[in-house]
Amino acid sequence: MSLAGYSVLAGIPVISTAWSTLLGFSESQVGRVAGADLGGLSAGAVLAALLVARWNRRILVVLAIAGAVAANVACVFVQDYTGTLLLRFLAGTASGVVTGVAVATLGGRSKAARAFNYLLFSFAFVQAGEMYVLPRLTMAGIYMLFAASYVPALFMLRWIPAQPDPVPTRTLSSTEAPPLERGAGVPPLVPWLCLLAMALTYVNIGAYWTYIELAAADAQLDGDWVGGVLVWVSFFAVLGCFVATVISDRFGLARPLLVTLILHALTAAMLVAGIDEPRFFISLYAFNFLWIFIDVYQMGSIANLDGSGRFASLMPSAQGLGQIVGPNIAASLLALGAGYAEIFLMCAAASLCAFFVYAVAYLRLRRESQPGPGDLAGASG
């Protein structure tokens, strides 16, 4: 369910190019439509967070899947800009509900960090598949593929708990227990700061991922070569899952996350001076590799902060919020006459802002929760 919900995010570079070349949308319109779709993900995840503890989860998923399928099919017949903008927001909202329920269920597991690592590992293969398949489809084919991707979840409903289990008293091993749970408790502000930082991270990801293929085309790079790089860079993210897990087992979550955010900012900043094949190749591979790093650490941190799954269910909302803000800022810059250099500079700035918010959150956590001998920065979790 999570993979189906994140499918538009995975394929947004190719979808953005399709909106531009197949439907004739301008560069700024592409950003608005992408922002509406991914912003709908945020709105749907908030709705899921409000309803997931009150409604039968299976009924909620069925209704959301019906909405996602209907909106995607409607896009086949409505291809003007205004109609597409509205329908993509509706499709994104339904997708956000599906994703919110799925992520809340994953976050409620006793080994939530491991569950999210499995999710990100699978996401890398889905992303690579979309990068290969979507360019070979018509616009209608892309929409129908998205509609069909939700159907398998209907046959798996029995594995979804109809109602959330009571919040467990989590007894985790030393390799899983976050040090913040060994102390006096988690300051209430810290999970919200982490969600804010996640949203800022996805401002970078949303803008970069929406416009990277269009920027390459603007720089007159070979389209077939760019398409091949997009496919293989997705498989490279699988290695990111393994490396991120090894590093977090040794150094914990905080320090690797903070360092990775700075490196992630540099992958966007290196394109400010211009795009050629070597810089495009290095930036894209490093961006995707570090993206997986960041999500492993972000999702693991939030899951460890909250055993109930409440904040975990808001993660797609934070991601979607960043992804409606990022592409829309980028679209506004283009509409004002700026170029792709300014977009990538904004991307880098967003990751640096996330770095400072996480730093504040971790400092507040260490000061107020009075952790034991191993704090979050130096232990595993």
C-alpha positions as CSV (number, residue, x, y, z in Angstrom):
1,M,0.0,0.0,0.0
2,S,2.8,2.4,0.8
3,L,4.5,1.7,-2.5
4,A,1.3,2.3,-4.4
5,G,0.8,5.6,-2.5
6,Y,4.3,6.8,-3.2
7,S,4.2,5.7,-6.9
8,V,3.8,9.3,-8.2
9,L,6.7,10.5,-6.1
10,A,8.9,7.7,-7.5
11,G,8.1,8.6,-11.1
12,I,7.7,12.4,-10.9
13,P,10.7,13.2,-13.2
14,V,9.3,11.2,-16.1
15,I,5.7,12.3,-15.3
16,S,6.8,15.9,-15.3
17,T,8.4,15.5,-18.7
18,A,5.2,13.7,-20.0
19,W,3.0,16.6,-18.8
20,S,5.3,19.0,-20.7
21,T,5.9,17.0,-23.9
22,L,2.6,15.1,-24.3
23,L,0.1,17.6,-22.8
24,G,2.0,20.8,-23.7
25,F,2.1,22.2,-20.1
26,S,4.6,25.0,-19.5
27,E,7.5,24.6,-17.1
28,S,5.7,26.5,-14.4
29,Q,2.4,24.6,-15.0
30,V,4.3,21.3,-14.6
31,G,5.5,22.5,-11.1
32,R,1.9,23.5,-10.1
33,V,0.5,20.1,-11.2
34,A,3.3,18.2,-9.5
35,G,2.7,20.3,-6.4
36,A,-1.0,19.6,-6.4
37,D,-0.5,15.9,-6.8
38,L,2.1,15.6,-4.1
39,G,0.4,18.2,-1.9
40,G,-2.7,16.0,-2.1
41,L,-0.6,13.3,-0.5
42,S,-0.1,15.6,2.4
43,A,-3.8,16.4,2.8
44,G,-4.8,12.8,2.5
45,A,-2.2,11.7,5.2
46,V,-3.6,14.3,7.6
47,L,-7.1,13.0,6.9
48,A,-5.9,9.5,7.6
49,A,-4.2,10.5,10.8
50,L,-7.5,12.0,12.0
51,L,-9.6,9.0,11.0
52,V,-7.3,6.0,11.4
53,A,-8.1,5.5,15.2
54,R,-11.8,6.0,14.7
55,W,-12.8,4.3,11.5
56,N,-12.4,0.7,10.4
57,R,-9.1,0.9,8.6
58,R,-10.2,-1.6,5.9
59,I,-13.2,0.5,5.0
60,L,-11.1,3.6,4.9
61,V,-8.6,1.9,2.5
62,V,-11.4,0.7,0.2
63,L,-12.9,4.1,-0.1
64,A,-9.5,5.8,-0.7
65,I,-8.6,3.2,-3.3
66,A,-11.9,3.8,-5.1
67,G,-11.2,7.5,-5.1
68,A,-7.6,7.1,-6.4
69,V,-8.7,4.8,-9.2
70,A,-11.5,7.1,-10.2
71,A,-9.4,10.2,-10.2
72,N,-6.6,8.6,-12.3
73,V,-9.1,7.2,-14.8
74,A,-10.8,10.6,-15.1
75,C,-7.4,12.1,-16.0
76,V,-7.4,10.0,-19.2
77,F,-10.4,12.0,-20.4
78,V,-9.6,15.4,-18.9
79,Q,-6.3,16.7,-20.2
80,D,-6.6,20.5,-19.9
81,Y,-4.4,22.3,-17.3
82,T,-7.2,23.3,-14.9
83,G,-8.9,19.9,-15.0
84,T,-5.6,18.1,-14.6
85,L,-4.6,20.3,-11.7
86,L,-7.9,19.5,-9.8
87,L,-7.9,15.8,-10.6
88,R,-4.3,15.3,-9.6
89,F,-5.0,16.9,-6.2
90,L,-7.9,14.5,-5.7
91,A,-5.8,11.6,-6.8
92,G,-3.1,12.7,-4.5
93,T,-5.5,13.1,-1.6
94,A,-6.9,9.6,-2.0
95,S,-3.3,8.3,-2.3
96,G,-2.4,10.1,0.9
97,V,-5.2,8.3,2.8
98,V,-4.0,4.9,1.5
99,T,-0.4,5.8,2.4
100,G,-1.2,7.3,5.8
101,V,-3.1,4.1,6.9
102,A,-0.2,2.0,5.6
103,V,2.5,4.0,7.3
104,A,0.6,4.2,10.5
105,T,0.3,0.4,10.5
106,L,4.0,0.1,9.9
107,G,4.8,2.6,12.6
108,G,2.7,0.7,15.1
109,R,5.0,-2.4,14.8
110,S,7.4,-3.1,17.7
111,K,10.3,-3.0,15.1
112,A,9.1,0.0,13.2
113,A,12.5,1.2,12.1
114,R,13.2,-2.2,10.4
115,A,9.8,-2.1,8.7
116,F,10.5,1.3,7.2
117,N,13.9,0.0,6.0
118,Y,12.1,-2.8,4.2
119,L,9.8,-0.2,2.7
120,L,12.6,2.0,1.4
121,F,14.5,-1.1,0.0
122,S,11.4,-2.0,-2.0
123,F,10.9,1.6,-3.0
124,A,14.2,1.6,-4.8
125,F,13.0,-1.2,-7.1
126,V,9.7,0.4,-7.7
127,Q,11.4,3.7,-8.6
128,A,13.7,1.9,-11.1
129,G,10.8,0.1,-12.7
130,E,8.9,3.4,-13.1
131,M,11.9,5.1,-14.6
132,Y,12.1,2.3,-17.2
133,V,8.4,1.7,-18.0
134,L,6.8,5.2,-17.8
135,P,8.7,6.8,-20.7
136,R,7.4,4.0,-22.9
137,L,3.7,4.7,-22.1
138,T,1.3,7.3,-23.4
139,M,-0.2,9.8,-20.9
140,A,-3.3,7.7,-20.7
141,G,-1.2,4.6,-20.1
142,I,0.6,6.3,-17.2
143,Y,-2.6,7.2,-15.5
144,M,-4.1,3.7,-16.0
145,L,-0.9,2.1,-14.6
146,F,-1.3,4.3,-11.5
147,A,-5.0,3.3,-11.2
148,A,-4.1,-0.4,-11.5
149,S,-1.3,-0.2,-8.9
150,Y,-3.9,0.2,-6.1
151,V,-5.9,-2.9,-7.0
152,P,-3.6,-5.5,-5.4
153,A,-4.1,-3.9,-2.0
154,L,-7.8,-4.9,-2.1
155,F,-6.7,-8.6,-1.9
156,M,-4.5,-7.9,1.1
157,L,-7.1,-6.2,3.4
158,R,-7.2,-9.1,5.8
159,W,-3.6,-8.3,6.8
160,I,-4.6,-4.8,7.9
161,P,-5.8,-4.5,11.5
162,A,-9.4,-3.1,11.4
163,Q,-8.6,-1.1,14.5
164,P,-5.3,-0.1,16.0
165,D,-4.0,-2.3,18.8
166,P,-3.5,-0.7,22.2
167,V,-0.3,1.2,22.4
168,P,2.3,-1.4,23.4
169,T,4.8,-1.1,26.1
170,R,7.8,-1.5,23.9
171,T,10.6,-3.7,25.2
172,L,13.2,-3.5,22.5
173,S,16.7,-5.0,22.3
174,S,19.8,-2.8,22.7
175,T,20.1,-2.6,19.0
176,E,16.6,-1.3,18.6
177,A,15.8,0.8,21.7
178,P,16.3,4.4,21.0
179,P,18.2,6.1,23.9
180,L,15.5,8.8,24.1
181,E,13.2,6.1,25.5
182,R,15.7,5.1,28.2
183,G,15.5,8.6,29.7
184,A,12.8,10.7,31.3
185,G,10.7,10.8,28.2
186,V,10.4,12.6,24.9
187,P,9.8,16.4,25.0
188,P,6.5,17.0,23.1
189,L,8.0,19.5,20.7
190,V,10.7,17.2,19.4
191,P,8.5,14.9,17.2
192,W,6.9,18.1,15.6
193,L,10.3,19.5,15.0
194,C,11.3,16.3,13.3
195,L,8.2,16.4,11.1
196,L,9.0,20.0,10.2
197,A,12.6,19.1,9.2
198,M,11.2,16.2,7.1
199,A,9.0,18.7,5.3
200,L,12.0,20.9,4.6
201,T,14.0,18.0,3.3
202,Y,11.2,17.2,0.9
203,V,11.1,20.8,-0.3
204,N,14.5,20.0,-1.7
205,I,13.5,16.5,-3.0
206,G,10.2,17.7,-4.5
207,A,11.7,20.5,-6.5
208,Y,14.9,18.6,-7.5
209,W,13.0,15.5,-8.5
210,T,10.3,17.4,-10.4
211,Y,12.7,19.5,-12.5
212,I,15.9,17.4,-12.9
213,E,15.0,15.8,-16.2
214,L,13.6,19.1,-17.6
215,A,16.8,20.8,-16.5
216,A,18.9,18.2,-18.3
217,A,16.8,18.7,-21.4
218,D,17.3,22.5,-21.1
219,A,21.1,21.8,-20.9
220,Q,20.8,19.8,-24.1
221,L,22.0,16.5,-22.6
222,D,21.1,13.4,-24.6
223,G,17.6,12.3,-23.7
224,D,18.3,8.5,-24.0
225,W,21.4,8.8,-21.9
226,V,19.5,10.8,-19.2
227,G,16.7,8.2,-19.2
228,G,19.2,5.4,-18.7
229,V,20.8,7.2,-15.8
230,L,17.4,7.7,-14.1
231,V,16.8,4.0,-14.3
232,W,20.1,2.8,-12.9
233,V,20.4,5.5,-10.3
234,S,17.2,4.0,-8.7
235,F,18.9,0.7,-8.3
236,F,21.8,2.4,-6.7
237,A,19.5,3.4,-3.9
238,V,19.3,-0.2,-2.8
239,L,23.0,0.0,-1.8
240,G,22.0,3.1,0.2
241,C,19.6,1.1,2.3
242,F,22.4,-1.4,3.3
243,V,25.0,1.3,3.9
244,A,22.6,3.4,5.9
245,T,21.7,0.4,8.1
246,V,25.3,-0.4,8.8
247,I,26.2,3.2,9.7
248,S,23.2,3.6,12.0
249,D,24.0,0.4,13.8
250,R,27.5,1.8,14.6
251,F,26.8,5.6,15.0
252,G,23.1,5.8,15.7
253,L,20.7,8.1,13.9
254,A,21.4,11.7,14.7
255,R,25.0,12.3,13.6
256,P,24.6,10.4,10.3
257,L,21.4,12.3,9.5
258,L,23.0,15.7,10.1
259,V,26.1,14.9,8.0
260,T,23.9,13.4,5.2
261,L,21.7,16.5,5.1
262,I,24.8,18.7,4.4
263,L,26.0,16.3,1.7
264,H,22.5,16.2,0.2
265,A,22.5,20.0,0.0
266,L,25.8,19.9,-1.9
267,T,24.4,17.5,-4.5
268,A,21.9,20.2,-5.5
269,A,24.3,23.1,-5.1
270,M,26.8,21.6,-7.5
271,L,24.3,22.1,-10.4
272,V,24.1,25.9,-9.7
273,A,27.1,26.6,-11.9
274,G,25.6,24.7,-14.8
275,I,24.7,21.2,-16.0
276,D,27.0,19.0,-18.1
277,E,27.1,15.2,-18.2
278,P,29.7,14.6,-15.4
279,R,27.9,17.0,-13.0
280,F,24.5,15.6,-13.9
281,F,25.7,12.0,-13.4
282,I,27.5,12.7,-10.0
283,S,24.7,14.9,-8.7
284,L,21.9,12.5,-9.6
285,Y,23.6,9.4,-8.2
286,A,24.7,11.1,-5.0
287,F,21.2,12.7,-4.6
288,N,19.3,9.4,-4.8
289,F,21.9,7.5,-2.7
290,L,21.7,10.1,0.1
291,W,17.9,10.4,-0.3
292,I,17.6,6.8,0.9
293,F,20.0,7.6,3.7
294,I,18.0,10.5,4.9
295,D,14.7,8.6,4.8
296,V,16.1,5.6,6.7
297,Y,17.3,8.0,9.5
298,Q,14.2,10.2,9.4
299,M,11.6,7.5,9.5
300,G,13.6,5.5,12.1
301,S,13.9,8.5,14.3
302,I,10.2,9.4,14.2
303,A,9.2,5.7,14.7
304,N,11.4,5.5,17.7
305,L,10.1,8.7,19.2
306,D,6.5,7.4,19.0
307,G,5.4,3.9,19.7
308,S,1.7,4.5,19.0
309,G,2.2,5.2,15.3
310,R,0.5,8.6,15.6
311,F,3.4,10.7,14.4
312,A,4.4,7.9,11.9
313,S,1.0,8.4,10.2
314,L,1.9,12.1,9.7
315,M,5.1,11.3,7.9
316,P,3.5,11.2,4.4
317,S,1.8,14.5,5.3
318,A,5.2,16.1,6.1
319,Q,6.6,14.6,2.9
320,G,3.7,15.8,0.8
321,L,3.8,19.3,2.3
322,G,7.4,19.7,1.3
323,Q,6.6,18.4,-2.1
324,I,3.8,20.9,-2.7
325,V,6.0,23.8,-1.5
326,G,9.1,22.8,-3.3
327,P,7.7,22.4,-6.9
328,N,5.6,25.5,-6.4
329,I,8.5,27.7,-5.3
330,A,10.4,26.3,-8.3
331,A,7.5,27.1,-10.6
332,S,7.3,30.6,-9.2
333,L,11.0,31.2,-9.8
334,L,10.7,30.1,-13.4
335,A,7.6,32.2,-13.9
336,L,9.6,35.2,-12.6
337,G,12.3,34.6,-15.2
338,A,14.8,32.7,-13.0
339,G,16.6,29.6,-14.3
340,Y,17.3,26.2,-13.1
341,A,20.4,27.4,-11.2
342,E,18.2,29.3,-8.8
343,I,16.0,26.3,-8.3
344,F,18.9,24.1,-7.3
345,L,20.2,26.8,-5.0
346,M,16.8,26.8,-3.3
347,C,17.0,23.0,-3.0
348,A,20.3,23.2,-1.2
349,A,19.0,25.9,1.1
350,A,16.0,23.8,2.1
351,S,18.2,20.9,3.1
352,L,20.4,23.2,5.2
353,C,17.3,24.5,6.9
354,A,16.3,20.9,7.7
355,F,19.8,20.4,9.2
356,F,19.4,23.3,11.6
357,V,15.9,22.2,12.7
358,Y,17.1,18.6,13.4
359,A,20.1,20.1,15.3
360,V,17.7,22.1,17.5
361,A,15.5,19.0,18.0
362,Y,18.4,16.8,19.0
363,L,19.9,19.4,21.4
364,R,16.5,19.9,23.0
365,L,16.1,16.1,23.3
366,R,19.5,15.7,25.0
367,R,18.8,18.6,27.4
368,E,15.3,17.7,28.5
369,S,15.1,13.9,28.3
370,Q,18.3,13.3,30.3
371,P,19.4,10.2,28.3
372,G,21.5,7.5,29.7
373,P,25.1,6.6,28.8
374,G,24.4,6.3,25.0
375,D,22.5,9.2,23.5
376,L,20.8,9.3,20.2
377,A,23.9,10.7,18.4
378,G,26.1,7.8,19.5
379,A,23.9,4.8,19.9
380,S,21.9,2.7,17.5
381,G,18.2,2.9,17.1
